Amino acid sequence: MLSLVFRIVLIVISIGTAAYMLKKIRQSKLQIGHAIFWLVFSGILVILSLIPDLAIWGAKLLGIYSSTNFIFLIIFFLLILKCFYMTIEISSLEYRVKELAQKIALAERKEWDREQEEQDGQSKES
């Protein structure tokens, strides 16, 4: 069974996290797509806090001794999943940045070559 103090702490932290995410969205410092995970995460923790029978049922289903341990397992699982998806996104962004830097370098090189040809043409005319 979840202790009352643990349930209250989960609710307060979850609501605080949700409020912070909403504030960052309003300030345009966080994209809605990224905040959705944290809002859902907070919602899950609030639901598990308000309905402790879900945590007890999940713990029994997985053969976990304590419902508190089940909640920590859920938290760890969701955070590892988030890290995995963020790693994929970072890898994709790194590839796109590398590709963009190469395109910019090629464009700058073409511009430099064009300027050199113009200078060579002007010095031959003189």
N, CA, C and O atoms as a GROMACS GRO file, in nm:
protein
  504
    1MET      N    1   0.084  -0.118   0.000
    1MET     CA    2   0.000   0.000   0.000
    1MET      C    3   0.089   0.124   0.000
    1MET      O    4   0.192   0.128   0.068
    2LEU      N    5   0.050   0.224  -0.074
    2LEU     CA    6   0.124   0.349  -0.079
    2LEU      C    7   0.096   0.430   0.046
    2LEU      O    8  -0.019   0.446   0.087
    3SER      N    9   0.203   0.481   0.106
    3SER     CA   10   0.182   0.565   0.224
    3SER      C   11   0.122   0.698   0.183
    3SER      O   12   0.138   0.742   0.069
    4LEU      N   13   0.053   0.760   0.275
    4LEU     CA   14  -0.013   0.887   0.248
    4LEU      C   15   0.090   0.995   0.212
    4LEU      O   16   0.067   1.075   0.121
    5VAL      N   17   0.203   0.996   0.283
    5VAL     CA   18   0.307   1.096   0.255
    5VAL      C   19   0.361   1.078   0.113
    5VAL      O   20   0.380   1.176   0.041
    6PHE      N   21   0.387   0.952   0.073
    6PHE     CA   22   0.438   0.925  -0.061
    6PHE      C   23   0.338   0.969  -0.167
    6PHE      O   24   0.375   1.027  -0.269
    7ARG      N   25   0.212   0.942  -0.143
    7ARG     CA   26   0.108   0.982  -0.237
    7ARG      C   27   0.101   1.135  -0.250
    7ARG      O   28   0.089   1.187  -0.361
    8ILE      N   29   0.109   1.205  -0.139
    8ILE     CA   30   0.105   1.352  -0.142
    8ILE      C   31   0.226   1.408  -0.215
    8ILE      O   32   0.214   1.500  -0.295
    9VAL      N   33   0.344   1.352  -0.187
    9VAL     CA   34   0.466   1.397  -0.255
    9VAL      C   35   0.453   1.376  -0.406
    9VAL      O   36   0.489   1.464  -0.483
   10LEU      N   37   0.404   1.260  -0.447
   10LEU     CA   38   0.385   1.234  -0.591
   10LEU      C   39   0.290   1.333  -0.655
   10LEU      O   40   0.316   1.384  -0.764
   11ILE      N   41   0.181   1.361  -0.588
   11ILE     CA   42   0.082   1.455  -0.642
   11ILE      C   43   0.142   1.595  -0.654
   11ILE      O   44   0.128   1.659  -0.757
   12VAL      N   45   0.208   1.642  -0.549
   12VAL     CA   46   0.264   1.777  -0.549
   12VAL      C   47   0.371   1.791  -0.656
   12VAL      O   48   0.372   1.888  -0.731
   13ILE      N   49   0.462   1.694  -0.665
   13ILE     CA   50   0.569   1.700  -0.766
   13ILE      C   51   0.511   1.690  -0.906
   13ILE      O   52   0.555   1.761  -0.997
   14SER      N   53   0.413   1.604  -0.926
   14SER     CA   54   0.352   1.589  -1.058
   14SER      C   55   0.282   1.716  -1.103
   14SER      O   56   0.297   1.759  -1.217
   15ILE      N   57   0.205   1.776  -1.014
   15ILE     CA   58   0.135   1.900  -1.048
   15ILE      C   59   0.236   2.013  -1.070
   15ILE      O   60   0.219   2.095  -1.160
   16GLY      N   61   0.340   2.016  -0.989
   16GLY     CA   62   0.446   2.116  -1.007
   16GLY      C   63   0.516   2.102  -1.141
   16GLY      O   64   0.544   2.201  -1.208
   17THR      N   65   0.544   1.978  -1.180
   17THR     CA   66   0.608   1.953  -1.309
   17THR      C   67   0.517   1.996  -1.423
   17THR      O   68   0.562   2.061  -1.517
   18ALA      N   69   0.391   1.962  -1.414
   18ALA     CA   70   0.295   2.000  -1.519
   18ALA      C   71   0.284   2.153  -1.528
   18ALA      O   72   0.282   2.208  -1.638
   19ALA      N   73   0.277   2.220  -1.414
   19ALA     CA   74   0.268   2.367  -1.414
   19ALA      C   75   0.393   2.429  -1.475
   19ALA      O   76   0.384   2.526  -1.550
   20TYR      N   77   0.509   2.374  -1.443
   20TYR     CA   78   0.634   2.425  -1.498
   20TYR      C   79   0.640   2.407  -1.649
   20TYR      O   80   0.683   2.496  -1.721
   21MET      N   81   0.596   2.291  -1.698
   21MET     CA   82   0.595   2.266  -1.842
   21MET      C   83   0.500   2.362  -1.914
   21MET      O   84   0.533   2.416  -2.020
   22LEU      N   85   0.383   2.384  -1.856
   22LEU     CA   86   0.288   2.477  -1.917
   22LEU      C   87   0.344   2.619  -1.920
   22LEU      O   88   0.324   2.692  -2.016
   23LYS      N   89   0.414   2.658  -1.814
   23LYS     CA   90   0.477   2.790  -1.809
   23LYS      C   91   0.581   2.803  -1.920
   23LYS      O   92   0.586   2.906  -1.988
   24LYS      N   93   0.664   2.701  -1.939
   24LYS     CA   94   0.767   2.705  -2.042
   24LYS      C   95   0.706   2.707  -2.183
   24LYS      O   96   0.760   2.770  -2.273
   25ILE      N   97   0.593   2.640  -2.200
   25ILE     CA   98   0.524   2.644  -2.330
   25ILE      C   99   0.475   2.786  -2.357
   25ILE      O  100   0.492   2.838  -2.467
   26ARG      N  101   0.414   2.848  -2.257
   26ARG     CA  102   0.363   2.985  -2.272
   26ARG      C  103   0.475   3.084  -2.301
   26ARG      O  104   0.454   3.182  -2.373
   27GLN      N  105   0.593   3.060  -2.246
   27GLN     CA  106   0.707   3.149  -2.268
   27GLN      C  107   0.778   3.116  -2.400
   27GLN      O  108   0.879   3.178  -2.435
   28SER      N  109   0.726   3.018  -2.473
   28SER     CA  110   0.785   2.973  -2.600
   28SER      C  111   0.928   2.922  -2.583
   28SER      O  112   1.011   2.936  -2.673
   29LYS      N  113   0.956   2.862  -2.470
   29LYS     CA  114   1.088   2.805  -2.445
   29LYS      C  115   1.086   2.652  -2.456
   29LYS      O  116   1.189   2.587  -2.439
   30LEU      N  117   0.970   2.598  -2.485
   30LEU     CA  118   0.956   2.454  -2.496
   30LEU      C  119   0.850   2.423  -2.600
   30LEU      O  120   0.741   2.480  -2.598
   31GLN      N  121   0.884   2.332  -2.689
   31GLN     CA  122   0.787   2.293  -2.791
   31GLN      C  123   0.682   2.202  -2.728
   31GLN      O  124   0.712   2.123  -2.638
   32ILE      N  125   0.561   2.213  -2.778
   32ILE     CA  126   0.450   2.136  -2.724
   32ILE      C  127   0.477   1.986  -2.736
   32ILE      O  128   0.444   1.909  -2.645
   33GLY      N  129   0.536   1.946  -2.846
   33GLY     CA  130   0.565   1.804  -2.867
   33GLY      C  131   0.653   1.744  -2.758
   33GLY      O  132   0.632   1.631  -2.716
   34HIS      N  133   0.752   1.822  -2.713
   34HIS     CA  134   0.840   1.774  -2.607
   34HIS      C  135   0.771   1.777  -2.471
   34HIS      O  136   0.797   1.693  -2.385
   35ALA      N  137   0.685   1.873  -2.453
   35ALA     CA  138   0.617   1.888  -2.323
   35ALA      C  139   0.509   1.782  -2.302
   35ALA      O  140   0.476   1.750  -2.189
   36ILE      N  141   0.455   1.730  -2.411
   36ILE     CA  142   0.348   1.630  -2.398
   36ILE      C  143   0.394   1.511  -2.314
   36ILE      O  144   0.319   1.462  -2.229
   37PHE      N  145   0.517   1.464  -2.338
   37PHE     CA  146   0.570   1.352  -2.259
   37PHE      C  147   0.562   1.384  -2.110
   37PHE      O  148   0.513   1.303  -2.031
   38TRP      N  149   0.611   1.504  -2.073
   38TRP     CA  150   0.616   1.538  -1.931
   38TRP      C  151   0.477   1.558  -1.872
   38TRP      O  152   0.453   1.526  -1.756
   39LEU      N  153   0.385   1.610  -1.950
   39LEU     CA  154   0.248   1.625  -1.902
   39LEU      C  155   0.181   1.490  -1.882
   39LEU      O  156   0.111   1.469  -1.783
   40VAL      N  157   0.202   1.398  -1.976
   40VAL     CA  158   0.147   1.262  -1.962
   40VAL      C  159   0.212   1.192  -1.843
   40VAL      O  160   0.145   1.125  -1.764
   41PHE      N  161   0.342   1.208  -1.831
   41PHE     CA  162   0.417   1.149  -1.720
   41PHE      C  163   0.361   1.198  -1.586
   41PHE      O  164   0.339   1.118  -1.494
   42SER      N  165   0.338   1.329  -1.576
   42SER     CA  166   0.280   1.385  -1.454
   42SER      C  167   0.140   1.331  -1.429
   42SER      O  168   0.103   1.299  -1.316
   43GLY      N  169   0.062   1.321  -1.536
   43GLY     CA  170  -0.074   1.267  -1.524
   43GLY      C  171  -0.075   1.124  -1.473
   43GLY      O  172  -0.158   1.088  -1.389
   44ILE      N  173   0.016   1.043  -1.524
   44ILE     CA  174   0.025   0.903  -1.479
   44ILE      C  175   0.057   0.897  -1.330
   44ILE      O  176  -0.004   0.819  -1.256
   45LEU      N  177   0.151   0.980  -1.287
   45LEU     CA  178   0.186   0.979  -1.145
   45LEU      C  179   0.071   1.026  -1.057
   45LEU      O  180   0.050   0.973  -0.948
   46VAL      N  181  -0.004   1.126  -1.103
   46VAL     CA  182  -0.120   1.172  -1.026
   46VAL      C  183  -0.224   1.060  -1.017
   46VAL      O  184  -0.279   1.035  -0.910
   47ILE      N  185  -0.251   0.994  -1.129
   47ILE     CA  186  -0.349   0.885  -1.130
   47ILE      C  187  -0.306   0.773  -1.035
   47ILE      O  188  -0.387   0.721  -0.959
   48LEU      N  189  -0.176   0.735  -1.041
   48LEU     CA  190  -0.127   0.630  -0.951
   48LEU      C  191  -0.134   0.673  -0.805
   48LEU      O  192  -0.152   0.589  -0.716
   49SER      N  193  -0.120   0.803  -0.780
   49SER     CA  194  -0.130   0.853  -0.643
   49SER      C  195  -0.273   0.856  -0.593
   49SER      O  196  -0.301   0.824  -0.477
   50LEU      N  197  -0.364   0.896  -0.681
   50LEU     CA  198  -0.505   0.906  -0.640
   50LEU      C  199  -0.574   0.770  -0.635
   50LEU      O  200  -0.667   0.750  -0.556
   51ILE      N  201  -0.530   0.679  -0.718
   51ILE     CA  202  -0.590   0.546  -0.722
   51ILE      C  203  -0.480   0.442  -0.693
   51ILE      O  204  -0.430   0.378  -0.786
   52PRO      N  205  -0.442   0.426  -0.567
   52PRO     CA  206  -0.331   0.336  -0.533
   52PRO      C  207  -0.359   0.190  -0.568
   52PRO      O  208  -0.266   0.110  -0.577
   53ASP      N  209  -0.486   0.154  -0.587
   53ASP     CA  210  -0.516   0.015  -0.624
   53ASP      C  211  -0.456  -0.022  -0.759
   53ASP      O  212  -0.426  -0.138  -0.784
   54LEU      N  213  -0.439   0.078  -0.848
   54LEU     CA  214  -0.374   0.052  -0.977
   54LEU      C  215  -0.229   0.009  -0.957
   54LEU      O  216  -0.181  -0.083  -1.022
   55ALA      N  217  -0.159   0.078  -0.866
   55ALA     CA  218  -0.020   0.043  -0.837
   55ALA      C  219  -0.012  -0.094  -0.770
   55ALA      O  220   0.078  -0.173  -0.799
   56ILE      N  221  -0.105  -0.122  -0.682
   56ILE     CA  222  -0.107  -0.252  -0.614
   56ILE      C  223  -0.134  -0.363  -0.716
   56ILE      O  224  -0.069  -0.467  -0.713
   57TRP      N  225  -0.231  -0.340  -0.804
   57TRP     CA  226  -0.263  -0.438  -0.908
   57TRP      C  227  -0.144  -0.460  -1.001
   57TRP      O  228  -0.111  -0.574  -1.034
   58GLY      N  229  -0.078  -0.351  -1.044
   58GLY     CA  230   0.038  -0.362  -1.132
   58GLY      C  231   0.152  -0.436  -1.065
   58GLY      O  232   0.221  -0.516  -1.128
   59ALA      N  233   0.173  -0.409  -0.937
   59ALA     CA  234   0.280  -0.477  -0.863
   59ALA      C  235   0.251  -0.627  -0.854
   59ALA      O  236   0.341  -0.710  -0.874
   60LYS      N  237   0.127  -0.662  -0.824
   60LYS     CA  238   0.091  -0.805  -0.817
   60LYS      C  239   0.105  -0.872  -0.953
   60LYS      O  240   0.152  -0.985  -0.963
   61LEU      N  241   0.065  -0.800  -1.058
   61LEU     CA  242   0.073  -0.854  -1.193
   61LEU      C  243   0.216  -0.887  -1.232
   61LEU      O  244   0.242  -0.988  -1.297
   62LEU      N  245   0.310  -0.801  -1.192
   62LEU     CA  246   0.451  -0.822  -1.226
   62LEU      C  247   0.527  -0.899  -1.119
   62LEU      O  248   0.646  -0.928  -1.136
   63GLY      N  249   0.462  -0.932  -1.010
   63GLY     CA  250   0.527  -1.008  -0.904
   63GLY      C  251   0.623  -0.923  -0.822
   63GLY      O  252   0.722  -0.973  -0.770
   64ILE      N  253   0.593  -0.795  -0.810
   64ILE     CA  254   0.676  -0.702  -0.733
   64ILE      C  255   0.619  -0.694  -0.592
   64ILE      O  256   0.497  -0.685  -0.575
   65TYR      N  257   0.706  -0.697  -0.494
   65TYR     CA  258   0.664  -0.701  -0.355
   65TYR      C  259   0.586  -0.578  -0.312
   65TYR      O  260   0.484  -0.590  -0.243
   66SER      N  261   0.632  -0.460  -0.352
   66SER     CA  262   0.572  -0.336  -0.303
   66SER      C  263   0.518  -0.252  -0.418
   66SER      O  264   0.577  -0.247  -0.525
   67SER      N  265   0.404  -0.188  -0.394
   67SER     CA  266   0.347  -0.101  -0.497
   67SER      C  267   0.435   0.022  -0.518
   67SER      O  268   0.438   0.078  -0.628
   68THR      N  269   0.507   0.065  -0.415
   68THR     CA  270   0.600   0.176  -0.429
   68THR      C  271   0.712   0.140  -0.526
   68THR      O  272   0.752   0.221  -0.609
   69ASN      N  273   0.762   0.018  -0.514
   69ASN     CA  274   0.865  -0.029  -0.607
   69ASN      C  275   0.811  -0.034  -0.750
   69ASN      O  276   0.883  -0.006  -0.845
   70PHE      N  277   0.684  -0.069  -0.764
   70PHE     CA  278   0.621  -0.071  -0.897
   70PHE      C  279   0.619   0.070  -0.956
   70PHE      O  280   0.648   0.087  -1.074
   71ILE      N  281   0.585   0.170  -0.875
   71ILE     CA  282   0.582   0.308  -0.923
   71ILE      C  283   0.722   0.352  -0.965
   71ILE      O  284   0.739   0.416  -1.069
   72PHE      N  285   0.823   0.319  -0.884
   72PHE     CA  286   0.960   0.354  -0.922
   72PHE      C  287   1.002   0.283  -1.051
   72PHE      O  288   1.074   0.340  -1.133
   73LEU      N  289   0.957   0.160  -1.068
   73LEU     CA  290   0.987   0.086  -1.191
   73LEU      C  291   0.924   0.156  -1.311
   73LEU      O  292   0.988   0.170  -1.416
   74ILE      N  293   0.800   0.201  -1.297
   74ILE     CA  294   0.732   0.274  -1.404
   74ILE      C  295   0.809   0.402  -1.436
   74ILE      O  296   0.831   0.435  -1.553
   75ILE      N  297   0.849   0.475  -1.333
   75ILE     CA  298   0.923   0.600  -1.352
   75ILE      C  299   1.053   0.572  -1.427
   75ILE      O  300   1.084   0.640  -1.525
   76PHE      N  301   1.130   0.474  -1.381
   76PHE     CA  302   1.257   0.442  -1.447
   76PHE      C  303   1.235   0.399  -1.592
   76PHE      O  304   1.308   0.442  -1.681
   77PHE      N  305   1.135   0.317  -1.614
   77PHE     CA  306   1.107   0.270  -1.750
   77PHE      C  307   1.073   0.387  -1.842
   77PHE      O  308   1.127   0.396  -1.953
   78LEU      N  309   0.985   0.475  -1.798
   78LEU     CA  310   0.947   0.589  -1.882
   78LEU      C  311   1.064   0.682  -1.908
   78LEU      O  312   1.078   0.735  -2.018
   79LEU      N  313   1.148   0.704  -1.807
   79LEU     CA  314   1.263   0.793  -1.827
   79LEU      C  315   1.368   0.730  -1.919
   79LEU      O  316   1.430   0.801  -1.999
   80ILE      N  317   1.388   0.601  -1.910
   80ILE     CA  318   1.480   0.533  -2.002
   80ILE      C  319   1.424   0.539  -2.143
   80ILE      O  320   1.499   0.561  -2.238
   81LEU      N  321   1.296   0.519  -2.157
   81LEU     CA  322   1.232   0.528  -2.289
   81LEU      C  323   1.249   0.669  -2.346
   81LEU      O  324   1.279   0.685  -2.464
   82LYS      N  325   1.230   0.771  -2.263
   82LYS     CA  326   1.248   0.910  -2.307
   82LYS      C  327   1.394   0.934  -2.350
   82LYS      O  328   1.418   0.998  -2.452
   83CYS      N  329   1.489   0.883  -2.273
   83CYS     CA  330   1.631   0.898  -2.311
   83CYS      C  331   1.660   0.831  -2.444
   83CYS      O  332   1.734   0.885  -2.526
   84PHE      N  333   1.601   0.715  -2.468
   84PHE     CA  334   1.621   0.645  -2.594
   84PHE      C  335   1.570   0.728  -2.711
   84PHE      O  336   1.640   0.744  -2.811
   85TYR      N  337   1.448   0.780  -2.699
   85TYR     CA  338   1.392   0.861  -2.808
   85TYR      C  339   1.469   0.992  -2.826
   85TYR      O  340   1.485   1.039  -2.939
   86MET      N  341   1.517   1.049  -2.718
   86MET     CA  342   1.596   1.172  -2.731
   86MET      C  343   1.730   1.142  -2.797
   86MET      O  344   1.781   1.226  -2.872
   87THR      N  345   1.788   1.027  -2.770
   87THR     CA  346   1.913   0.988  -2.836
   87THR      C  347   1.892   0.975  -2.986
   87THR      O  348   1.977   1.018  -3.064
   88ILE      N  349   1.781   0.916  -3.025
   88ILE     CA  350   1.750   0.905  -3.168
   88ILE      C  351   1.734   1.043  -3.229
   88ILE      O  352   1.787   1.070  -3.338
   89GLU      N  353   1.663   1.131  -3.161
   89GLU     CA  354   1.641   1.266  -3.212
   89GLU      C  355   1.773   1.344  -3.221
   89GLU      O  356   1.796   1.415  -3.320
   90ILE      N  357   1.858   1.332  -3.121
   90ILE     CA  358   1.986   1.401  -3.122
   90ILE      C  359   2.073   1.350  -3.238
   90ILE      O  360   2.138   1.429  -3.306
   91SER      N  361   2.073   1.220  -3.259
   91SER     CA  362   2.151   1.164  -3.370
   91SER      C  363   2.103   1.218  -3.503
   91SER      O  364   2.183   1.253  -3.590
   92SER      N  365   1.973   1.226  -3.520
   92SER     CA  366   1.916   1.280  -3.642
   92SER      C  367   1.954   1.426  -3.660
   92SER      O  368   1.991   1.468  -3.770
   93LEU      N  369   1.945   1.504  -3.553
   93LEU     CA  370   1.981   1.646  -3.560
   93LEU      C  371   2.130   1.665  -3.589
   93LEU      O  372   2.167   1.755  -3.665
   94GLU      N  373   2.215   1.582  -3.529
   94GLU     CA  374   2.358   1.591  -3.556
   94GLU      C  375   2.387   1.564  -3.703
   94GLU      O  376   2.470   1.631  -3.764
   95TYR      N  377   2.320   1.465  -3.760
   95TYR     CA  378   2.338   1.435  -3.901
   95TYR      C  379   2.294   1.553  -3.987
   95TYR      O  380   2.363   1.590  -4.082
   96ARG      N  381   2.179   1.611  -3.953
   96ARG     CA  382   2.128   1.724  -4.031
   96ARG      C  383   2.219   1.846  -4.019
   96ARG      O  384   2.238   1.918  -4.117
   97VAL      N  385   2.276   1.871  -3.901
   97VAL     CA  386   2.368   1.982  -3.882
   97VAL      C  387   2.495   1.960  -3.964
   97VAL      O  388   2.545   2.052  -4.028
   98LYS      N  389   2.546   1.838  -3.962
   98LYS     CA  390   2.665   1.805  -4.040
   98LYS      C  391   2.638   1.826  -4.190
   98LYS      O  392   2.720   1.884  -4.261
   99GLU      N  393   2.525   1.779  -4.235
   99GLU     CA  394   2.488   1.794  -4.376
   99GLU      C  395   2.473   1.942  -4.413
   99GLU      O  396   2.519   1.984  -4.519
  100LEU      N  397   2.410   2.019  -4.328
  100LEU     CA  398   2.392   2.161  -4.352
  100LEU      C  399   2.527   2.234  -4.353
  100LEU      O  400   2.550   2.321  -4.438
  101ALA      N  401   2.615   2.200  -4.260
  101ALA     CA  402   2.748   2.263  -4.256
  101ALA      C  403   2.825   2.233  -4.384
  101ALA      O  404   2.895   2.320  -4.437
  102GLN      N  405   2.813   2.111  -4.434
  102GLN     CA  406   2.881   2.075  -4.559
  102GLN      C  407   2.825   2.154  -4.676
  102GLN      O  408   2.900   2.201  -4.761
  103LYS      N  409   2.693   2.169  -4.681
  103LYS     CA  410   2.632   2.247  -4.789
  103LYS      C  411   2.675   2.393  -4.784
  103LYS      O  412   2.703   2.454  -4.887
  104ILE      N  413   2.681   2.449  -4.664
  104ILE     CA  414   2.724   2.588  -4.648
  104ILE      C  415   2.870   2.603  -4.691
  104ILE      O  416   2.906   2.699  -4.759
  105ALA      N  417   2.953   2.507  -4.651
  105ALA     CA  418   3.094   2.513  -4.689
  105ALA      C  419   3.111   2.506  -4.841
  105ALA      O  420   3.193   2.578  -4.898
  106LEU      N  421   3.035   2.420  -4.905
  106LEU     CA  422   3.042   2.411  -5.052
  106LEU      C  423   2.995   2.541  -5.118
  106LEU      O  424   3.056   2.587  -5.214
  107ALA      N  425   2.888   2.599  -5.065
  107ALA     CA  426   2.838   2.724  -5.121
  107ALA      C  427   2.940   2.836  -5.102
  107ALA      O  428   2.961   2.917  -5.193
  108GLU      N  429   3.002   2.842  -4.985
  108GLU     CA  430   3.104   2.943  -4.961
  108GLU      C  431   3.225   2.922  -5.051
  108GLU      O  432   3.284   3.019  -5.099
  109ARG      N  433   3.261   2.797  -5.074
  109ARG     CA  434   3.374   2.767  -5.163
  109ARG      C  435   3.342   2.810  -5.307
  109ARG      O  436   3.428   2.868  -5.374
  110LYS      N  437   3.221   2.785  -5.354
  110LYS     CA  438   3.182   2.828  -5.488
  110LYS      C  439   3.185   2.980  -5.498
  110LYS      O  440   3.231   3.034  -5.599
  111GLU      N  441   3.138   3.048  -5.397
  111GLU     CA  442   3.140   3.194  -5.395
  111GLU      C  443   3.284   3.245  -5.397
  111GLU      O  444   3.315   3.340  -5.469
  112TRP      N  445   3.370   3.183  -5.319
  112TRP     CA  446   3.511   3.223  -5.313
  112TRP      C  447   3.577   3.201  -5.450
  112TRP      O  448   3.651   3.286  -5.497
  113ASP      N  449   3.549   3.085  -5.512
  113ASP     CA  450   3.603   3.057  -5.645
  113ASP      C  451   3.556   3.160  -5.747
  113ASP      O  452   3.635   3.206  -5.830
  114ARG      N  453   3.429   3.197  -5.741
  114ARG     CA  454   3.373   3.296  -5.831
  114ARG      C  455   3.443   3.432  -5.812
  114ARG      O  456   3.476   3.499  -5.910
  115GLU      N  457   3.465   3.472  -5.688
  115GLU     CA  458   3.535   3.598  -5.659
  115GLU      C  459   3.678   3.594  -5.711
  115GLU      O  460   3.728   3.694  -5.763
  116GLN      N  461   3.744   3.480  -5.696
  116GLN     CA  462   3.881   3.467  -5.745
  116GLN      C  463   3.886   3.478  -5.898
  116GLN      O  464   3.976   3.542  -5.952
  117GLU      N  465   3.790   3.417  -5.965
  117GLU     CA  466   3.784   3.426  -6.111
  117GLU      C  467   3.762   3.570  -6.156
  117GLU      O  468   3.823   3.615  -6.253
  118GLU      N  469   3.675   3.643  -6.084
  118GLU     CA  470   3.651   3.782  -6.117
  118GLU      C  471   3.777   3.866  -6.097
  118GLU      O  472   3.807   3.954  -6.178
  119GLN      N  473   3.850   3.840  -5.989
  119GLN     CA  474   3.973   3.915  -5.962
  119GLN      C  475   4.079   3.884  -6.066
  119GLN      O  476   4.151   3.973  -6.112
  120ASP      N  477   4.088   3.756  -6.105
  120ASP     CA  478   4.185   3.716  -6.209
  120ASP      C  479   4.150   3.782  -6.341
  120ASP      O  480   4.240   3.827  -6.412
  121GLY      N  481   4.022   3.789  -6.374
  121GLY     CA  482   3.976   3.852  -6.498
  121GLY      C  483   4.007   4.001  -6.498
  121GLY      O  484   4.045   4.056  -6.601
  122GLN      N  485   3.992   4.067  -6.385
  122GLN     CA  486   4.019   4.211  -6.377
  122GLN      C  487   4.169   4.239  -6.384
  122GLN      O  488   4.210   4.338  -6.444
  123SER      N  489   4.252   4.154  -6.323
  123SER     CA  490   4.397   4.177  -6.326
  123SER      C  491   4.454   4.149  -6.466
  123SER      O  492   4.555   4.209  -6.502
  124LYS      N  493   4.393   4.062  -6.546
  124LYS     CA  494   4.439   4.036  -6.682
  124LYS      C  495   4.403   4.153  -6.774
  124LYS      O  496   4.476   4.182  -6.868
  125GLU      N  497   4.291   4.220  -6.745
  125GLU     CA  498   4.249   4.334  -6.824
  125GLU      C  499   4.339   4.455  -6.801
  125GLU      O  500   4.353   4.540  -6.890
  126SER      N  501   4.399   4.464  -6.683
  126SER     CA  502   4.483   4.580  -6.653
  126SER      C  503   4.619   4.574  -6.711
  126SER      O  504   4.699   4.665  -6.692
   0.00000   0.00000   0.00000
